[in-house]
Amino acid sequence: MKNNNKEKEKLGSVKIQNEVLGTIVAVAAAKVPGVYKITSNFVEGIAELLGREHPERKVKVRLSEEQVSFELAIIVDYGVNIPEVTWQIQKTVKEIVEKQTGIKVIKVDINVRGVHLGGTPPQPSPASGEGEKLDI
């Protein structure tokens, strides 16, 4: 194994940007069942509304020499077991980041910011001059 490390050193270095790590985390977390959405802070929320969504900006990345930690906020689907969903996110993020980058994940903090109730809000019916007729 030491020979392999020396060989890698001769080839040069690789720097993985925080934005890349943030994207990996956002995509991995969003695939966990029970996660409705990875959410963001107020400024990013406005950018989302304008159609300028950047998943990597929804994840706070703290990268040191050979380890990384993450912080993200989510909205869960109504009725899910929140501790189970958040644990699955932590487990999934750790496995995927370590597999794809080789960087040790030491912590994944999750802030549950809301619950998605499902469905769509009722739409007002078009004004027709007559009230809605109900069969009784």
DSSP file (Angstrom, degrees, kcal/mol; ACC not computed):
  #  RESIDUE AA STRUCTURE BP1 BP2  ACC     N-H-->O    O-->H-N    N-H-->O    O-->H-N    TCO  KAPPA ALPHA  PHI   PSI    X-CA   Y-CA   Z-CA
    1    1 A M     >        0   0    0      0, 0.0     4,-1.8     0, 0.0     5,-0.1   0.000 360.0 360.0 360.0 -36.0    0.0    0.0    0.0
    2    2 A K  H  >  +     0   0    0      1,-0.2     4,-2.2     2,-0.2     5,-0.2   0.888 360.0  54.6 -63.3 -38.5    2.9    2.4    0.7
    3    3 A N  H  > S+     0   0    0      1,-0.2     4,-2.2     2,-0.2    -1,-0.2   0.908 106.0  52.8 -57.9 -42.1    4.2    1.9   -2.8
    4    4 A N  H  > S+     0   0    0      1,-0.2     4,-2.0     2,-0.2    -1,-0.2   0.890 107.7  50.4 -62.7 -41.0    0.8    2.9   -4.1
    5    5 A N  H  X S+     0   0    0     -4,-1.8     4,-2.1     2,-0.2    -1,-0.2   0.904 110.1  50.1 -64.9 -41.9    0.8    6.2   -2.0
    6    6 A K  H  X S+     0   0    0     -4,-2.2     4,-1.6     1,-0.2    -1,-0.2   0.896 109.4  52.2 -62.4 -39.4    4.2    7.1   -3.3
    7    7 A E  H  X S+     0   0    0     -4,-2.2     4,-1.0     1,-0.2    -1,-0.2   0.906 108.7  50.0 -62.7 -42.4    3.0    6.5   -6.9
    8    8 A K  H >X S+     0   0    0     -4,-2.0     4,-0.8     1,-0.2     3,-0.6   0.885 107.0  55.1 -64.3 -38.8    0.0    8.8   -6.3
    9    9 A E  H >< S+     0   0    0     -4,-2.1     3,-0.6     1,-0.2    -1,-0.2   0.863 103.9  54.9 -62.9 -35.9    2.3   11.5   -4.9
   10   10 A K  H 3< S+     0   0    0     -4,-1.6    -1,-0.2     1,-0.2    -2,-0.2   0.782 103.2  56.8 -67.8 -26.8    4.4   11.4   -8.1
   11   11 A L  H << S-     0   0    0     -4,-1.0     2,-0.2    -3,-0.6    -1,-0.2   0.688 114.4-106.6 -81.5 -18.0    1.3   12.0  -10.3
   12   12 A G    <<  -     0   0    0     -4,-0.8    -1,-0.3    -3,-0.6     2,-0.3  -0.736  39.0 -61.7 122.6-173.5    0.3   15.3   -8.6
   13   13 A S        -     0   0    0     -2,-0.2     2,-0.4    -3,-0.1    -4,-0.0  -0.761  31.7-146.5-114.5 160.4   -2.4   16.4   -6.2
   14   14 A V        -     0   0    0     -2,-0.3     2,-0.5     2,-0.0    -2,-0.0  -0.993   8.6-167.4-126.8 129.6   -6.2   16.5   -6.5
   15   15 A K        -     0   0    0     -2,-0.4     2,-0.6     2,-0.0    -2,-0.0  -0.973   7.2-157.1-118.5 119.3   -8.3   19.2   -4.8
   16   16 A I        -     0   0    0     -2,-0.5    -2,-0.0    85,-0.1     5,-0.0  -0.862  22.8-129.1 -96.6 120.7  -12.1   18.6   -4.6
   17   17 A Q    >>  -     0   0    0     -2,-0.6     4,-1.9     1,-0.1     3,-0.6  -0.281  14.3-118.9 -69.4 151.4  -13.9   21.9   -4.3
   18   18 A N  H 3> S+     0   0    0      1,-0.2     4,-2.8     2,-0.2     5,-0.2   0.847 114.1  59.8 -57.6 -35.7  -16.5   22.5   -1.6
   19   19 A E  H 3> S+     0   0    0      2,-0.2     4,-2.0     1,-0.2    -1,-0.2   0.867 104.0  50.3 -62.8 -36.3  -19.2   23.0   -4.2
   20   20 A V  H <> S+     0   0    0     -3,-0.6     4,-2.3     2,-0.2    -1,-0.2   0.933 111.8  47.0 -66.9 -46.1  -18.6   19.5   -5.6
   21   21 A L  H  X S+     0   0    0     -4,-1.9     4,-2.3     1,-0.2    -2,-0.2   0.909 111.3  52.5 -61.3 -42.1  -18.9   18.0   -2.1
   22   22 A G  H  X S+     0   0    0     -4,-2.8     4,-2.6     1,-0.2    -1,-0.2   0.882 109.0  49.4 -61.7 -39.8  -22.0   20.0   -1.5
   23   23 A T  H  X S+     0   0    0     -4,-2.0     4,-2.5     2,-0.2     5,-0.3   0.919 109.6  51.1 -65.9 -43.9  -23.6   18.8   -4.7
   24   24 A I  H  X S+     0   0    0     -4,-2.3     4,-2.3     1,-0.2    -2,-0.2   0.928 113.5  45.7 -57.8 -45.9  -22.8   15.2   -3.9
   25   25 A V  H  X S+     0   0    0     -4,-2.3     4,-2.9     2,-0.2     5,-0.3   0.930 112.0  50.2 -64.9 -46.8  -24.4   15.6   -0.5
   26   26 A A  H  X S+     0   0    0     -4,-2.6     4,-2.0     1,-0.2    -1,-0.2   0.911 113.9  44.8 -60.4 -43.8  -27.5   17.4   -1.8
   27   27 A V  H  X S+     0   0    0     -4,-2.5     4,-1.0     2,-0.2    -1,-0.2   0.921 115.0  48.1 -67.3 -43.8  -28.2   14.7   -4.4
   28   28 A A  H >< S+     0   0    0     -4,-2.3     3,-0.5    -5,-0.3     4,-0.3   0.923 113.9  46.4 -62.9 -45.1  -27.5   11.8   -2.0
   29   29 A A  H >< S+     0   0    0     -4,-2.9     3,-1.4     1,-0.2    -1,-0.2   0.881 107.2  57.1 -66.6 -38.8  -29.8   13.3    0.7
   30   30 A A  H 3< S+     0   0    0     -4,-2.0    -1,-0.2    -5,-0.3    -2,-0.2   0.741 100.8  59.2 -65.6 -22.5  -32.6   14.1   -1.7
   31   31 A K  T << S+     0   0    0     -4,-1.0    -1,-0.3    -3,-0.5    -2,-0.2   0.564  79.2 105.9 -83.7  -8.5  -32.8   10.4   -2.8
   32   32 A V  S X  S-     0   0    0     -3,-1.4     3,-1.9    -4,-0.3    57,-0.1  -0.577  82.9-109.8 -73.8 127.9  -33.5    9.2    0.8
   33   33 A P  T 3  S+     0   0    0      0, 0.0     3,-0.1     0, 0.0    -1,-0.1  -0.322 103.8  33.0 -58.6 135.7  -37.2    8.2    1.1
   34   34 A G  T 3  S+     0   0    0      1,-0.3    43,-2.6    -4,-0.1     2,-0.7   0.216  86.7 116.6 101.3 -13.8  -39.1   10.6    3.2
   35   35 A V  E <   +A   76   0A   0     -3,-1.9    -1,-0.3    41,-0.2    41,-0.2  -0.798  37.6 179.9 -88.8 118.9  -37.1   13.7    2.2
   36   36 A Y  E     -     0   0A   0     39,-2.4     2,-0.3    -2,-0.7    40,-0.2   0.892  65.0 -16.4 -81.0 -43.6  -39.4   16.1    0.4
   37   37 A K  E     -A   75   0A   0     38,-1.9    38,-2.5    -8,-0.0     2,-0.6  -0.985  52.4-123.0-162.6 145.4  -36.7   18.7   -0.3
   38   38 A I  E     -A   74   0A   0     -2,-0.3    36,-0.3    36,-0.2     2,-0.2  -0.856  44.9-160.6 -87.0 125.1  -33.3   20.0    0.6
   39   39 A T  E     -A   73   0A   0     34,-2.3    34,-0.6    -2,-0.6     2,-0.2  -0.465   8.6-156.7-108.2 178.4  -33.9   23.5    1.7
   40   40 A S        -     0   0    0     -2,-0.2    18,-0.1     1,-0.2    -1,-0.0  -0.744  28.1 -72.9-141.8-175.6  -31.7   26.6    2.1
   41   41 A N     >  -     0   0    0     -2,-0.2     4,-2.2     1,-0.1    -1,-0.2  -0.204  58.8 -89.0 -78.2 177.9  -31.3   29.9    3.7
   42   42 A F  H  > S+     0   0    0      1,-0.2     4,-1.9     2,-0.2     5,-0.2   0.896 124.5  49.8 -57.3 -47.7  -33.4   32.9    2.8
   43   43 A V  H  > S+     0   0    0      1,-0.2     4,-1.8     2,-0.2    -1,-0.2   0.916 113.4  45.7 -62.2 -44.4  -31.1   34.3    0.1
   44   44 A E  H  > S+     0   0    0      1,-0.2     4,-2.4     2,-0.2    -1,-0.2   0.847 107.4  60.0 -67.6 -32.2  -30.9   30.9   -1.6
   45   45 A G  H  X S+     0   0    0     -4,-2.2     4,-2.0     2,-0.2    -1,-0.2   0.894 105.0  48.4 -60.7 -40.3  -34.6   30.6   -1.3
   46   46 A I  H  X S+     0   0    0     -4,-1.9     4,-1.5     2,-0.2    -1,-0.2   0.910 109.6  52.2 -65.8 -42.2  -35.1   33.8   -3.3
   47   47 A A  H  <>S+     0   0    0     -4,-1.8     5,-3.0     1,-0.2    -2,-0.2   0.892 107.6  53.1 -61.4 -38.7  -32.7   32.5   -5.9
   48   48 A E  H ><5S+     0   0    0     -4,-2.4     3,-2.1     1,-0.2     5,-0.2   0.931 105.8  52.8 -60.4 -45.6  -34.7   29.2   -6.1
   49   49 A L  H 3<5S+     0   0    0     -4,-2.0    -1,-0.2     1,-0.3    -2,-0.2   0.820 107.4  52.5 -60.9 -30.2  -37.9   31.2   -6.8
   50   50 A L  T 3<5S-     0   0    0     -4,-1.5    -1,-0.3    -5,-0.1    -2,-0.2   0.388 123.4-106.3 -86.5   3.7  -36.1   33.0   -9.6
   51   51 A G  T < 5S+     0   0    0     -3,-2.1     2,-0.4    -5,-0.1    -3,-0.2   0.687  87.6 119.2  82.7  18.5  -35.2   29.7  -11.1
   52   52 A R      < +     0   0    0     -5,-3.0     2,-0.3    -6,-0.2    -4,-0.1  -0.493  38.4 169.7-114.0  61.1  -31.5   29.8  -10.2
   53   53 A E        -     0   0    0     -2,-0.4    -8,-0.1    -5,-0.2    -9,-0.0  -0.561  14.7-176.3 -79.9 133.4  -31.2   26.8   -8.0
   54   54 A H    >   -     0   0    0     -2,-0.3     3,-1.6     1,-0.1     4,-0.4  -0.887   8.8-166.6-128.8  98.7  -27.8   25.7   -6.9
   55   55 A P  G >  S+     0   0    0      0, 0.0     3,-1.5     0, 0.0     4,-0.2   0.827  85.8  61.9 -58.1 -32.6  -27.9   22.4   -4.9
   56   56 A E  G >  S+     0   0    0      1,-0.3     3,-0.9     2,-0.2   -33,-0.1   0.765  96.9  59.3 -66.5 -23.8  -24.3   22.8   -3.7
   57   57 A R  G <  S+     0   0    0     -3,-1.6    -1,-0.3     1,-0.2   -13,-0.1   0.581  92.5  67.9 -80.9  -8.7  -25.2   26.1   -1.9
   58   58 A K  G <  S+     0   0    0     -3,-1.5    15,-0.6    -4,-0.4     2,-0.5   0.503  93.5  68.1 -85.8  -4.6  -27.8   24.3    0.3
   59   59 A V  E <  S-B   72   0A   0     -3,-0.9     2,-0.5    -4,-0.2    13,-0.2  -0.966  75.1-141.8-121.5 126.5  -25.1   22.4    2.1
   60   60 A K  E     -B   71   0A   0     11,-3.2    11,-1.9    -2,-0.5     2,-0.5  -0.772  23.4-161.0 -85.9 125.9  -22.6   23.9    4.4
   61   61 A V  E     -B   70   0A   0     -2,-0.5     2,-0.5     9,-0.2     9,-0.2  -0.924  15.2-172.7-114.5 129.1  -19.2   22.2    3.9
   62   62 A R  E     -B   69   0A   0      7,-2.7     7,-2.0    -2,-0.5     2,-0.5  -0.928  15.3-177.2-120.8 105.1  -16.3   22.2    6.4
   63   63 A L  E     +B   68   0A   0     -2,-0.5     5,-0.2     5,-0.2     2,-0.2  -0.883   6.5 170.4-109.2 127.9  -13.3   20.6    4.9
   64   64 A S        -     0   0    0      3,-2.9     3,-0.2    -2,-0.5    -2,-0.0  -0.481  56.2 -58.9-117.2-165.3  -10.0   20.1    6.7
   65   65 A E  S    S-     0   0    0      1,-0.2     3,-0.0    -2,-0.2    -2,-0.0   0.888 124.0 -10.5 -43.6 -63.7   -6.8   18.2    5.7
   66   66 A E  S    S+     0   0    0     37,-0.1    38,-1.4    38,-0.0     2,-0.3   0.124 124.8  61.1-130.6  21.8   -8.3   14.7    5.3
   67   67 A Q  E     - c   0 104A   0     -3,-0.2    -3,-2.9    36,-0.2     2,-0.3  -0.971  54.6-161.4-148.0 161.9  -11.8   14.9    6.7
   68   68 A V  E     -Bc  63 105A   0     36,-2.5    38,-2.6    -2,-0.3    39,-0.8  -0.985   2.9-162.9-144.1 150.5  -15.1   16.8    6.1
   69   69 A S  E     -Bc  62 107A   0     -7,-2.0    -7,-2.7    -2,-0.3     2,-0.3  -0.956  12.4-155.9-131.6 156.5  -18.3   17.6    7.9
   70   70 A F  E     -Bc  61 108A   0     37,-2.2    39,-3.0    -2,-0.3     2,-0.4  -0.917  10.4-164.9-131.9 153.8  -21.6   18.8    6.5
   71   71 A E  E     +Bc  60 109A   0    -11,-1.9   -11,-3.2    -2,-0.3     2,-0.3  -0.986  21.6 161.0-136.7 129.4  -24.7   20.8    7.6
   72   72 A L  E     -Bc  59 110A   0     37,-2.2    39,-2.4    -2,-0.4     2,-0.4  -0.969  28.2-136.3-145.2 160.5  -27.9   20.8    5.7
   73   73 A A  E     -Ac  39 111A   0    -34,-0.6   -34,-2.3   -15,-0.6     2,-0.3  -0.928  24.3-175.0-119.9 143.3  -31.6   21.5    6.2
   74   74 A I  E     -Ac  38 112A   0     37,-2.4    39,-2.9    -2,-0.4    40,-0.8  -0.884  25.3-140.2-133.6 162.7  -34.5   19.5    4.9
   75   75 A I  E     -Ac  37 114A   0    -38,-2.5   -39,-2.4    -2,-0.3   -38,-1.9  -0.997  29.9-152.3-117.5 129.8  -38.2   19.3    4.7
   76   76 A V  E     -Ac  35 115A   0     38,-2.3    40,-3.6    -2,-0.4   -41,-0.2  -0.640  20.0-102.5-101.4 158.7  -39.7   15.9    5.3
   77   77 A D  E >   - c   0 116A   0    -43,-2.6     3,-1.4    -2,-0.2    40,-0.2  -0.538  48.8 -95.6 -74.0 145.4  -42.8   14.3    4.0
   78   78 A Y  T 3  S+     0   0    0     38,-2.4    -1,-0.1     1,-0.2     3,-0.1  -0.344 106.4  24.0 -61.2 138.3  -45.7   14.1    6.5
   79   79 A G  T 3  S+     0   0    0      1,-0.3    -1,-0.2    -3,-0.1     2,-0.1   0.329  88.4 127.4  92.5  -7.4  -46.0   10.9    8.4
   80   80 A V  S <  S-     0   0    0     -3,-1.4     2,-1.0   -46,-0.1    -1,-0.3  -0.413  71.7-105.5 -80.2 160.0  -42.4    9.7    8.2
   81   81 A N     >  -     0   0    0      1,-0.2     4,-2.5    -2,-0.1     3,-0.2  -0.758  34.4-160.4 -82.6 103.0  -40.3    8.7   11.1
   82   82 A I  H  > S+     0   0    0     -2,-1.0     4,-2.7     1,-0.2     5,-0.3   0.894  85.8  50.8 -60.5 -46.0  -38.1   11.8   11.3
   83   83 A P  H  > S+     0   0    0      0, 0.0     4,-2.0     0, 0.0    -1,-0.2   0.896 112.9  48.2 -59.3 -36.8  -35.2   10.2   13.4
   84   84 A E  H  > S+     0   0    0     -3,-0.2     4,-2.4     2,-0.2    -2,-0.2   0.920 112.1  48.4 -67.9 -43.4  -35.1    7.3   10.9
   85   85 A V  H  X S+     0   0    0     -4,-2.5     4,-2.2     2,-0.2    -1,-0.2   0.932 113.3  46.8 -62.7 -46.0  -35.1    9.6    7.8
   86   86 A T  H  X S+     0   0    0     -4,-2.7     4,-2.4     1,-0.2    -1,-0.2   0.882 111.5  51.2 -66.9 -36.4  -32.3   11.8    9.3
   87   87 A W  H  X S+     0   0    0     -4,-2.0     4,-2.7    -5,-0.3    -1,-0.2   0.915 109.2  51.1 -64.3 -41.6  -30.2    8.7   10.2
   88   88 A Q  H  X S+     0   0    0     -4,-2.4     4,-2.9     2,-0.2     5,-0.2   0.884 109.4  50.9 -62.7 -38.4  -30.6    7.4    6.7
   89   89 A I  H  X S+     0   0    0     -4,-2.2     4,-3.1     2,-0.2     5,-0.3   0.956 111.4  47.4 -62.4 -49.4  -29.4   10.7    5.3
   90   90 A Q  H  X S+     0   0    0     -4,-2.4     4,-2.3     1,-0.2    -2,-0.2   0.925 115.6  45.0 -58.0 -46.2  -26.4   10.7    7.6
   91   91 A K  H  X S+     0   0    0     -4,-2.7     4,-2.4     2,-0.2    -1,-0.2   0.933 115.8  46.1 -63.7 -47.5  -25.5    7.1    6.7
   92   92 A T  H  X S+     0   0    0     -4,-2.9     4,-2.8    -5,-0.2     5,-0.3   0.924 113.0  48.9 -63.3 -46.3  -26.1    7.6    2.9
   93   93 A V  H  X S+     0   0    0     -4,-3.1     4,-2.7    -5,-0.2     5,-0.4   0.936 112.2  48.8 -60.7 -47.3  -24.1   10.9    2.8
   94   94 A K  H  X S+     0   0    0     -4,-2.3     4,-2.2    -5,-0.3     5,-0.3   0.943 114.5  44.9 -58.3 -49.5  -21.2    9.3    4.7
   95   95 A E  H  X S+     0   0    0     -4,-2.4     4,-2.2    -5,-0.2    -2,-0.2   0.933 117.2  43.2 -62.0 -47.7  -21.1    6.2    2.4
   96   96 A I  H  X S+     0   0    0     -4,-2.8     4,-2.9     2,-0.2     5,-0.3   0.927 115.1  47.3 -69.3 -45.1  -21.4    8.1   -0.9
   97   97 A V  H  X>S+     0   0    0     -4,-2.7     4,-2.4    -5,-0.3     5,-0.6   0.935 115.1  46.0 -62.9 -45.4  -19.0   10.9   -0.1
   98   98 A E  H  X5S+     0   0    0     -4,-2.2     4,-1.4    -5,-0.4    -1,-0.2   0.889 115.6  47.0 -65.2 -37.8  -16.3    8.5    1.2
   99   99 A K  H  <5S+     0   0    0     -4,-2.2    -2,-0.2    -5,-0.3    -1,-0.2   0.920 119.0  38.8 -68.5 -43.6  -16.8    6.2   -1.8
  100  100 A Q  H  <5S+     0   0    0     -4,-2.9    -2,-0.2    -5,-0.2    -1,-0.2   0.773 133.5  19.3 -81.2 -26.0  -16.7    9.0   -4.4
  101  101 A T  H  <5S-     0   0    0     -4,-2.4    -3,-0.2    -5,-0.3    -2,-0.2   0.668  85.7-129.9-118.9 -22.1  -14.0   11.2   -2.9
  102  102 A G     << +     0   0    0     -4,-1.4     2,-0.4    -5,-0.6    -4,-0.2   0.531  64.5 133.4  79.1   5.0  -12.0    9.1   -0.4
  103  103 A I        -     0   0    0     -6,-0.6     2,-0.3   -36,-0.0    -1,-0.3  -0.767  61.1-118.3 -92.2 132.7  -12.4   11.9    2.2
  104  104 A K  E     -c   67   0A   0    -38,-1.4   -36,-2.5    -2,-0.4     2,-0.6  -0.534  20.7-143.8 -72.9 128.0  -13.4   10.8    5.7
  105  105 A V  E     +c   68   0A   0     -2,-0.3   -36,-0.2   -38,-0.2     3,-0.1  -0.836  22.5 174.5 -92.9 120.9  -16.8   12.2    6.7
  106  106 A I  E     +     0   0A   0    -38,-2.6     2,-0.3    -2,-0.6   -37,-0.2   0.696  62.9   9.5-100.7 -22.2  -16.8   12.9   10.5
  107  107 A K  E     -c   69   0A   0    -39,-0.8   -37,-2.2     2,-0.0     2,-0.4  -0.971  45.5-169.0-160.3 141.6  -20.2   14.6   10.9
  108  108 A V  E     -c   70   0A   0     -2,-0.3     2,-0.4   -39,-0.2   -37,-0.2  -0.894  18.6-165.9-131.4 102.3  -23.5   15.2    9.1
  109  109 A D  E     -c   71   0A   0    -39,-3.0   -37,-2.2    -2,-0.4     2,-0.4  -0.734   5.1-165.1 -90.7 135.5  -25.7   17.7   10.9
  110  110 A I  E     -c   72   0A   0     -2,-0.4     2,-0.6   -39,-0.2   -37,-0.2  -0.979  11.0-163.1-127.0 131.6  -29.3   17.9    9.8
  111  111 A N  E     -c   73   0A   0    -39,-2.4   -37,-2.4    -2,-0.4     2,-0.8  -0.957  13.7-148.1-111.5 115.5  -31.8   20.6   10.6
  112  112 A V  E     +c   74   0A   0     -2,-0.6   -37,-0.2   -39,-0.2     3,-0.1  -0.760  22.2 174.3 -85.3 112.0  -35.4   19.6    9.9
  113  113 A R  E     -     0   0A   0    -39,-2.9     2,-0.3    -2,-0.8   -38,-0.2   0.559  53.6 -13.3 -98.9 -10.6  -37.1   22.9    8.9
  114  114 A G  E     -c   75   0A   0    -40,-0.8   -38,-2.3     2,-0.0     2,-0.4  -0.996  53.6-113.3-175.8 173.0  -40.5   21.7    7.9
  115  115 A V  E     -c   76   0A   0     -2,-0.3     2,-0.6   -40,-0.2   -38,-0.2  -0.993  24.4-139.9-125.7 128.2  -43.1   19.0    7.0
  116  116 A H  E     -c   77   0A   0    -40,-3.6   -38,-2.4    -2,-0.4     3,-0.1  -0.783   8.4-160.1 -88.1 123.4  -44.6   18.7    3.6
  117  117 A L        -     0   0    0     -2,-0.6    -1,-0.1     1,-0.2     3,-0.1   0.581  34.4-130.8 -83.5  -9.6  -48.3   17.8    3.9
  118  118 A G        +     0   0    0      1,-0.2    -1,-0.2     0, 0.0   -41,-0.0  -0.002  62.9  62.4  84.0 168.3  -48.6   16.5    0.4
  119  119 A G  S    S-     0   0    0     -3,-0.1    -1,-0.2     2,-0.0    -2,-0.1  -0.023  85.3 -78.9  68.7-178.8  -51.1   17.2   -2.3
  120  120 A T        -     0   0    0     -3,-0.1     3,-0.1     3,-0.0    -1,-0.0  -0.903  47.0 -97.2-118.2 150.0  -51.7   20.6   -3.9
  121  121 A P        -     0   0    0      0, 0.0    -2,-0.0     0, 0.0     2,-0.0  -0.349  52.3 -93.4 -63.6 146.0  -53.6   23.5   -2.4
  122  122 A P        -     0   0    0      0, 0.0     3,-0.0     0, 0.0    -3,-0.0  -0.336  38.5-134.1 -62.4 139.3  -57.2   23.7   -3.6
  123  123 A Q        -     0   0    0     -3,-0.1     2,-0.1     1,-0.0    -3,-0.0  -0.764  21.8-111.4 -94.1 137.5  -57.6   26.0   -6.6
  124  124 A P        -     0   0    0      0, 0.0     3,-0.1     0, 0.0    -1,-0.0  -0.432  35.7-116.2 -65.6 141.3  -60.5   28.5   -6.6
  125  125 A S        -     0   0    0      1,-0.1     3,-0.1    -2,-0.1     7,-0.0  -0.502  36.9 -95.0 -77.6 149.4  -63.1   27.6   -9.2
  126  126 A P        -     0   0    0      0, 0.0     2,-0.3     0, 0.0    -1,-0.1  -0.332  44.4-103.2 -63.4 142.9  -63.6   30.1  -12.0
  127  127 A A        +     0   0    0      1,-0.2     4,-0.1    -3,-0.1     0, 0.0  -0.518  45.0 170.4 -68.4 124.3  -66.4   32.6  -11.4
  128  128 A S        -     0   0    0      2,-0.5    -1,-0.2    -2,-0.3     3,-0.1   0.414  50.2-113.2-116.9  -0.3  -69.4   31.5  -13.4
  129  129 A G  S    S+     0   0    0      1,-0.2     2,-0.4     0, 0.0    -2,-0.1   0.029  96.9  78.0  90.5 -30.8  -72.1   33.8  -12.1
  130  130 A E  S    S-     0   0    0      1,-0.1    -2,-0.5     3,-0.0    -1,-0.2  -0.858  86.3-114.1-109.9 148.4  -73.8   30.8  -10.7
  131  131 A G        -     0   0    0     -2,-0.4     2,-0.2     1,-0.1    -1,-0.1  -0.242  47.5 -79.2 -70.4 167.8  -72.8   29.1   -7.5
  132  132 A E        -     0   0    0      1,-0.1     2,-0.4    -7,-0.0    -1,-0.1  -0.523  47.7-131.9 -70.6 133.9  -71.5   25.5   -7.5
  133  133 A K        -     0   0    0     -2,-0.2     2,-0.4    -3,-0.1    -1,-0.1  -0.757  22.1-166.7 -92.8 131.1  -74.4   23.0   -7.8
  134  134 A L        -     0   0    0     -2,-0.4     2,-0.5     2,-0.0    -2,-0.0  -0.946  18.6-133.1-117.5 136.9  -74.4   20.1   -5.4
  135  135 A D              0   0    0     -2,-0.4    -2,-0.0     1,-0.1     0, 0.0  -0.779 360.0 360.0 -84.4 125.8  -76.5   17.0   -5.6
  136  136 A I              0   0    0     -2,-0.5    -1,-0.1     0, 0.0    -2,-0.0   0.391 360.0 360.0-113.1 360.0  -78.1   16.3   -2.2
